[in-house]
């Protein structure tokens, strides 16, 4: 290349870089100015915006939607902090909490905290009403009272922000929240109660989900492996060479701690069934396994295929739909190719579902699997040989994937099964302590 042409190309490149820098500086001039010594952001909030924050529209009537404030104009005193119509964009500004709030921002935050609205769910002749604030959080610590027209009043006795009403006839009901001090109650809301279970995932199930920090895990997470009672001295605890007979896998939960998934893969494991959560044996709370996300991401990053399981303590089909909905919600962010299983076992004899009769327990498993399958996943049932023989109507569950737990050299279970958990005392590189070993006879 000619030296003059080369110099010209270099000069043009430098000029373009300087132009970009100047444009960027001009675009951020207002932000830079505010950070200069002696410069303070001016506090401005048009009077009509203030009027909307107080809850009135231009014609003097209250806004229909709690937290639905001015759709045009400003996000506080700094329009640059607004994104489109998002009046709360200033909350995402990294420097927001490092400066004094303007009067407008204070009013907007105050309005968010004091405005309430309902989220309602019906599965079968029931109604669950969740009371949320303007930021979308369930309001706890307040003994709210709900009035259901033509049915009476219902109080949130445990102050968890959720009121559950069963035994309702299908149809529409008007729901009203009685006055609550320091809160702006929503207008009466018309809700629908379903007649029959539709096995459809509950869209707002995340509002019911808890972490172990919110419960007493020692009292709630009490599942016991029923297969241990049936084990004999032929149980094999080593990994097996399967060839084309099946795929070697593991199932894990919080009890396995942190896992080195690359080492697990290198040891010959091809898939993992990961516990996503459980229903509390005592209170019935829906609880996420604290290692679920870590395990899912680690297994997928290592190249393993994954499925999940949920330890049930559902006592009816409605609760089974809730459990399936939670599993579905937790799986949405991951590529799940193996089934979503309902883990039906005992909880020490005192679990809320330990005394279910065979018919009810079977319906629980059916409802869970059907809900999972209607959401596009594969549903399955995990249980021990004795559990399948004495606690479930297996003839009614054959359309779903069966995961058998039986700890002996070869299963003696006479029914059909697609997965076999052959030991809970296995050892795999990358996992400290014992781990469950599984064989899948299906390819995913």
C-alpha positions as CSV (number, residue, x, y, z in Angstrom):
1,X,0.0,0.0,0.0
2,X,1.3,3.5,-0.9
3,X,2.6,5.3,2.2
4,X,0.4,8.4,1.5
5,X,-2.7,6.2,1.3
6,X,-1.7,4.5,4.5
7,X,-1.2,7.8,6.4
8,X,-4.6,9.0,5.0
9,X,-6.3,5.8,6.3
10,X,-4.8,6.3,9.7
11,X,-5.9,9.9,9.9
12,X,-9.4,9.0,8.9
13,X,-9.6,6.3,11.6
14,X,-8.4,8.7,14.3
15,X,-11.0,11.2,13.2
16,X,-13.8,8.7,13.3
17,X,-12.7,7.6,16.9
18,X,-12.7,11.3,18.0
19,X,-16.1,11.8,16.5
20,X,-17.6,8.9,18.4
21,X,-16.0,10.1,21.7
22,X,-17.5,13.6,21.2
23,X,-21.0,12.3,20.4
24,X,-20.9,10.1,23.4
25,X,-19.8,12.9,25.7
26,X,-22.6,15.2,24.4
27,X,-25.2,12.5,24.9
28,X,-24.2,12.1,28.5
29,X,-23.6,15.8,29.2
30,X,-26.5,16.1,31.7
31,X,-25.2,13.2,33.7
32,X,-21.7,14.5,33.8
33,X,-22.9,17.9,34.8
34,X,-24.8,16.6,37.7
35,X,-21.6,15.0,39.1
36,X,-19.6,18.1,39.0
37,X,-18.9,19.9,42.3
38,X,-21.5,22.5,43.0
39,X,-24.0,21.2,40.6
40,X,-27.2,19.6,42.0
41,X,-30.1,18.0,40.1
42,X,-33.1,20.4,40.0
43,X,-36.2,19.1,41.7
44,X,-39.0,19.4,39.2
45,X,-42.3,17.6,39.1
46,X,-45.2,19.1,37.1
47,X,-48.3,19.6,39.1
48,X,-50.4,17.3,36.9
49,X,-48.0,14.5,37.6
50,X,-48.2,15.1,41.3
51,X,-51.9,15.0,41.0
52,X,-51.7,11.5,39.4
53,X,-49.4,10.3,42.1
54,X,-52.0,11.3,44.7
55,X,-54.4,8.8,42.8
56,X,-56.5,11.2,40.7
57,X,-56.9,11.4,37.0
58,X,-57.5,14.6,35.0
59,X,-61.3,14.4,35.6
60,X,-60.9,13.9,39.3
61,X,-61.6,10.2,39.5
62,X,-59.4,7.6,41.0
63,X,-57.2,5.5,38.7
64,X,-58.6,2.0,38.1
65,X,-55.3,0.2,38.5
66,X,-53.2,0.5,41.7
67,X,-49.8,1.8,40.9
68,X,-50.8,2.8,37.3
69,X,-49.6,6.4,37.4
70,X,-48.8,9.0,34.7
71,X,-48.0,7.2,31.4
72,X,-46.1,10.2,29.9
73,X,-43.7,12.7,31.1
74,X,-41.1,12.2,33.8
75,X,-39.5,9.5,36.0
76,X,-38.7,11.7,38.9
77,X,-36.8,14.9,38.3
78,X,-34.5,13.2,35.8
79,X,-36.1,12.3,32.5
80,X,-33.0,10.4,31.5
81,X,-33.8,7.8,34.1
82,X,-37.1,6.9,32.4
83,X,-37.3,4.1,29.9
84,X,-40.3,4.6,27.6
85,X,-43.4,4.6,29.8
86,X,-41.6,3.0,32.7
87,X,-42.0,5.4,35.6
88,X,-40.0,3.2,37.9
89,X,-36.9,3.1,35.8
90,X,-35.1,5.4,38.3
91,X,-35.1,2.4,40.7
92,X,-32.7,0.6,38.3
93,X,-30.2,3.5,38.2
94,X,-27.0,2.5,39.9
95,X,-26.6,5.9,41.6
96,X,-30.3,6.2,42.7
97,X,-29.8,5.2,46.3
98,X,-26.6,7.3,46.6
99,X,-28.5,10.6,46.3
100,X,-31.4,12.3,48.0
101,X,-34.8,11.4,46.6
102,X,-36.9,14.1,45.0
103,X,-40.4,14.8,46.3
104,X,-41.9,13.1,43.2
105,X,-39.8,9.9,43.7
106,X,-40.7,9.8,47.4
107,X,-44.4,10.1,46.5
108,X,-44.1,7.4,43.8
109,X,-42.4,5.0,46.2
110,X,-44.9,5.7,48.9
111,X,-47.8,5.1,46.5
112,X,-46.2,1.7,45.5
113,X,-45.9,0.6,49.0
114,X,-49.4,1.5,50.0
115,X,-51.3,0.4,46.9
116,X,-52.7,-3.2,47.0
117,X,-54.1,-5.5,44.3
118,X,-55.3,-9.1,44.1
119,X,-53.9,-12.2,42.3
120,X,-56.5,-15.0,42.3
121,X,-56.3,-18.6,41.3
122,X,-58.9,-21.4,41.1
123,X,-58.2,-25.0,40.3
124,X,-61.3,-26.9,41.4
125,X,-64.2,-25.3,43.3
126,X,-61.7,-23.2,45.3
127,X,-60.2,-19.8,45.3
128,X,-56.8,-18.6,46.4
129,X,-56.4,-14.9,46.9
130,X,-53.0,-13.3,47.2
131,X,-52.6,-9.7,48.3
132,X,-49.7,-7.8,46.7
133,X,-48.4,-4.4,46.9
134,X,-47.5,-2.0,44.0
135,X,-44.1,-3.6,43.6
136,X,-45.5,-7.1,43.1
137,X,-44.6,-8.5,46.5
138,X,-47.0,-10.5,48.7
139,X,-47.9,-8.4,51.7
140,X,-47.3,-10.3,55.0
141,X,-47.8,-9.4,58.6
142,X,-51.3,-7.9,58.2
143,X,-54.5,-9.7,59.2
144,X,-56.4,-8.9,56.0
145,X,-60.1,-9.7,55.7
146,X,-61.6,-10.6,52.4
147,X,-65.4,-10.3,51.7
148,X,-66.8,-12.8,49.2
149,X,-70.2,-11.6,48.1
150,X,-73.0,-13.9,49.2
151,X,-70.4,-16.1,51.0
152,X,-69.2,-14.0,53.9
153,X,-65.8,-12.9,55.3
154,X,-62.5,-14.7,55.4
155,X,-59.5,-13.6,57.5
156,X,-55.8,-14.1,56.8
157,X,-55.2,-15.8,60.1
158,X,-51.5,-16.5,59.7
159,X,-50.8,-13.1,58.0
160,X,-49.0,-14.6,55.1
161,X,-50.8,-12.5,52.5
162,X,-52.7,-15.5,51.1
163,X,-56.3,-16.5,51.8
164,X,-57.5,-19.9,50.6
165,X,-61.2,-20.8,50.3
166,X,-62.4,-24.3,49.4
167,X,-65.9,-25.8,48.9
168,X,-67.1,-23.1,46.5
169,X,-69.6,-23.7,43.7
170,X,-68.4,-22.8,40.2
171,X,-69.2,-19.4,39.0
172,X,-68.2,-15.7,39.5
173,X,-67.7,-14.0,42.8
174,X,-67.1,-10.4,43.8
175,X,-64.1,-10.1,46.1
176,X,-63.6,-7.0,48.3
177,X,-60.8,-6.3,50.7
178,X,-61.9,-4.5,53.9
179,X,-60.1,-1.3,54.8
180,X,-56.5,-1.9,56.0
181,X,-54.7,0.9,57.9
182,X,-51.9,2.5,55.9
183,X,-53.0,0.8,52.7
184,X,-55.0,1.9,49.6
185,X,-57.3,-1.1,49.0
186,X,-58.2,-2.2,45.5
187,X,-61.7,-1.8,44.1
188,X,-64.0,-4.9,44.2
189,X,-62.8,-7.5,41.8
190,X,-64.9,-10.1,39.9
191,X,-63.2,-13.6,39.9
192,X,-64.1,-16.9,38.4
193,X,-64.2,-20.2,40.3
194,X,-63.6,-23.4,38.2
195,X,-65.8,-26.5,38.5
196,X,-63.2,-29.2,37.6
197,X,-59.4,-29.6,37.6
198,X,-58.1,-28.6,34.2
199,X,-54.5,-29.7,34.8
200,X,-53.2,-26.4,33.7
201,X,-50.1,-24.9,35.2
202,X,-50.8,-22.0,37.6
203,X,-49.2,-18.9,36.1
204,X,-48.6,-17.1,39.4
205,X,-47.3,-20.1,41.3
206,X,-44.0,-18.3,42.1
207,X,-45.9,-16.2,44.6
208,X,-46.4,-19.3,46.7
209,X,-42.9,-20.6,46.5
210,X,-40.6,-20.3,49.5
211,X,-36.9,-20.8,50.2
212,X,-35.5,-22.8,53.1
213,X,-34.6,-19.5,54.8
214,X,-38.4,-18.9,55.2
215,X,-39.2,-22.3,56.8
216,X,-37.9,-24.7,59.4
217,X,-36.3,-27.2,56.9
218,X,-35.6,-29.9,59.6
219,X,-39.4,-30.2,60.1
220,X,-40.4,-29.9,56.5
221,X,-37.9,-31.8,54.4
222,X,-38.4,-35.3,55.9
223,X,-38.6,-37.6,53.0
224,X,-37.5,-41.2,53.7
225,X,-36.3,-43.7,51.1
226,X,-38.8,-46.5,51.3
227,X,-36.5,-48.7,49.1
228,X,-34.1,-49.1,52.0
229,X,-36.6,-51.3,53.8
230,X,-36.7,-53.7,50.8
231,X,-33.0,-53.8,50.0
232,X,-31.1,-57.1,50.2
233,X,-27.4,-58.1,50.3
234,X,-27.2,-58.4,46.5
235,X,-27.3,-54.6,46.1
236,X,-24.6,-53.3,43.8
237,X,-23.1,-50.0,44.7
238,X,-20.7,-49.6,41.9
239,X,-21.3,-47.9,38.5
240,X,-22.2,-50.4,35.8
241,X,-20.9,-51.0,32.3
242,X,-24.1,-50.9,30.3
243,X,-23.1,-50.8,26.7
244,X,-26.3,-50.5,24.7
245,X,-28.5,-51.7,27.5
246,X,-29.1,-48.2,28.9
247,X,-27.7,-44.9,30.1
248,X,-25.9,-44.4,33.4
249,X,-27.2,-41.5,35.5
250,X,-27.5,-40.1,39.0
251,X,-30.2,-38.2,41.0
252,X,-29.2,-35.5,43.4
253,X,-30.5,-32.9,45.8
254,X,-29.2,-30.5,48.5
255,X,-28.1,-33.6,50.5
256,X,-25.3,-34.1,48.0
257,X,-23.8,-30.6,48.5
258,X,-21.8,-28.9,45.8
259,X,-20.9,-31.1,42.9
260,X,-18.0,-31.0,40.4
261,X,-20.0,-31.7,37.3
262,X,-17.1,-31.9,34.9
263,X,-15.6,-34.8,37.0
264,X,-19.1,-36.4,37.1
265,X,-19.3,-36.4,33.4
266,X,-15.7,-37.7,33.0
267,X,-16.7,-40.6,35.3
268,X,-19.2,-41.8,32.8
269,X,-22.5,-40.2,33.9
270,X,-24.6,-39.1,31.0
271,X,-27.7,-37.6,32.7
272,X,-28.9,-36.3,36.1
273,X,-32.3,-36.1,37.7
274,X,-32.2,-33.1,40.0
275,X,-34.6,-32.3,42.8
276,X,-36.2,-28.9,42.1
277,X,-38.2,-28.7,45.4
278,X,-40.5,-30.3,47.8
279,X,-43.8,-29.7,49.7
280,X,-43.3,-29.4,53.4
281,X,-44.2,-32.5,55.4
282,X,-45.7,-30.4,58.2
283,X,-47.1,-27.0,56.9
284,X,-47.4,-28.0,53.2
285,X,-45.2,-25.1,52.0
286,X,-43.8,-25.2,48.5
287,X,-40.0,-25.0,48.9
288,X,-37.3,-24.8,46.3
289,X,-34.3,-27.1,46.8
290,X,-31.4,-24.7,47.7
291,X,-29.0,-26.4,45.3
292,X,-31.4,-26.7,42.4
293,X,-30.2,-23.9,40.2
294,X,-26.5,-24.6,40.9
295,X,-27.0,-28.2,40.0
296,X,-29.0,-27.5,36.9
297,X,-26.5,-25.0,35.5
298,X,-23.5,-27.1,36.5
299,X,-24.9,-30.3,34.9
300,X,-25.9,-28.6,31.6
301,X,-22.6,-26.7,31.4
302,X,-20.8,-30.1,31.7
303,X,-22.8,-31.5,28.8
304,X,-25.1,-33.7,30.8
305,X,-28.8,-34.1,30.0
306,X,-31.2,-33.3,32.8
307,X,-34.6,-34.1,34.3
308,X,-36.1,-33.0,37.6
309,X,-38.1,-34.5,40.5
310,X,-40.4,-33.0,43.1
311,X,-41.0,-34.6,46.5
312,X,-44.7,-34.6,47.0
313,X,-46.8,-34.2,50.1
314,X,-49.9,-33.3,48.2
315,X,-53.2,-34.5,49.7
316,X,-55.4,-33.9,46.7
317,X,-55.4,-33.1,43.0
318,X,-55.4,-29.3,43.6
319,X,-52.2,-29.5,45.5
320,X,-50.7,-31.9,42.9
321,X,-51.4,-29.2,40.2
322,X,-49.6,-26.7,42.4
323,X,-46.6,-28.9,42.8
324,X,-46.4,-29.6,39.0
325,X,-46.8,-25.8,38.4
326,X,-43.8,-25.1,40.6
327,X,-41.7,-27.7,38.8
328,X,-42.7,-26.3,35.5
329,X,-41.9,-22.7,36.6
330,X,-38.4,-23.7,37.8
331,X,-37.7,-25.6,34.6
332,X,-38.5,-22.8,32.2
333,X,-35.0,-21.4,32.2
334,X,-33.3,-24.7,31.4
335,X,-33.2,-27.3,28.6
336,X,-35.0,-30.2,30.3
337,X,-35.1,-33.3,28.1
338,X,-35.6,-36.0,30.7
339,X,-38.9,-36.3,32.5
340,X,-40.3,-34.3,35.4
341,X,-41.0,-36.8,38.1
342,X,-43.3,-36.8,41.1
343,X,-41.4,-38.4,44.0
344,X,-44.0,-40.3,46.1
345,X,-42.5,-41.7,49.3
346,X,-43.1,-41.6,53.0
347,X,-42.2,-38.7,55.3
348,X,-41.4,-40.5,58.5
349,X,-45.0,-41.6,59.2
350,X,-46.1,-38.1,60.3
351,X,-46.1,-36.4,56.9
352,X,-49.3,-34.7,55.9
353,X,-49.7,-37.2,52.9
354,X,-48.5,-40.4,54.6
355,X,-52.0,-41.6,55.4
356,X,-53.5,-41.1,51.9
357,X,-55.6,-44.0,50.6
358,X,-54.5,-45.7,47.3
359,X,-57.1,-44.0,45.1
360,X,-56.3,-40.5,46.3
361,X,-52.5,-41.0,46.0
362,X,-53.0,-42.3,42.5
363,X,-55.1,-39.3,41.5
364,X,-52.4,-37.0,42.9
365,X,-49.8,-38.7,40.7
366,X,-52.1,-38.5,37.7
367,X,-52.8,-34.8,38.2
368,X,-49.1,-34.0,38.6
369,X,-48.1,-35.9,35.4
370,X,-51.0,-34.6,33.4
371,X,-50.2,-31.0,34.3
372,X,-46.6,-31.5,33.4
373,X,-47.5,-33.1,30.1
374,X,-50.0,-30.4,29.2
375,X,-47.1,-27.9,29.6
376,X,-45.0,-29.9,27.0
377,X,-42.8,-31.9,29.3
378,X,-42.7,-35.7,30.0
379,X,-44.3,-36.7,33.3
380,X,-43.2,-39.6,35.5
381,X,-43.6,-41.3,38.9
382,X,-40.8,-42.3,41.2
383,X,-41.4,-44.9,44.0
384,X,-40.1,-48.0,45.6
385,X,-41.2,-51.6,44.7
386,X,-43.4,-51.9,47.8
387,X,-44.9,-48.4,47.3
388,X,-45.9,-49.3,43.7
389,X,-47.4,-52.6,45.0
390,X,-49.3,-51.3,48.0
391,X,-49.8,-47.6,47.7
392,X,-50.7,-46.9,44.1
393,X,-53.0,-48.2,41.4
394,X,-50.3,-48.8,38.8
395,X,-52.7,-49.9,36.2
396,X,-53.9,-46.3,36.1
397,X,-50.4,-44.9,35.7
398,X,-49.0,-46.9,32.8
399,X,-49.3,-44.0,30.4
400,X,-46.5,-42.2,32.3
401,X,-42.8,-42.9,32.8
402,X,-42.1,-45.2,35.8
403,X,-39.0,-44.8,37.9
404,X,-38.4,-47.8,40.1
405,X,-36.3,-47.8,43.3
406,X,-35.2,-51.3,44.2
407,X,-31.9,-52.0,45.8
408,X,-30.8,-55.5,44.7
409,X,-28.8,-57.1,41.9
410,X,-31.9,-57.5,39.7
411,X,-35.4,-56.1,40.3
412,X,-38.1,-58.5,41.3
413,X,-40.8,-55.9,40.6
414,X,-43.2,-57.4,38.1
415,X,-44.6,-54.2,36.6
416,X,-43.3,-52.1,33.8
417,X,-40.6,-49.5,34.5
418,X,-38.4,-47.2,32.4
419,X,-35.8,-46.1,35.0
420,X,-34.2,-48.1,37.8
421,X,-32.5,-46.6,40.8
422,X,-30.5,-49.6,41.9
423,X,-28.6,-48.1,44.9
424,X,-28.5,-45.1,47.2
425,X,-25.0,-45.9,48.3
426,X,-23.1,-45.3,45.1
427,X,-19.9,-43.4,44.5
428,X,-19.1,-41.0,41.7
429,X,-16.0,-38.9,41.2
430,X,-16.9,-35.2,41.8
431,X,-19.5,-35.9,44.5
432,X,-18.6,-36.3,48.2
433,X,-20.3,-39.1,50.0
434,X,-23.0,-41.5,48.8
435,X,-25.1,-40.8,45.7
436,X,-28.1,-42.5,44.0
437,X,-27.2,-44.4,40.8
438,X,-29.7,-44.9,38.1
439,X,-30.2,-46.7,34.8
440,X,-32.4,-45.3,32.1
441,X,-33.7,-47.7,29.5
442,X,-35.0,-44.9,27.3
443,X,-32.9,-42.6,25.1
444,X,-33.6,-38.8,25.3
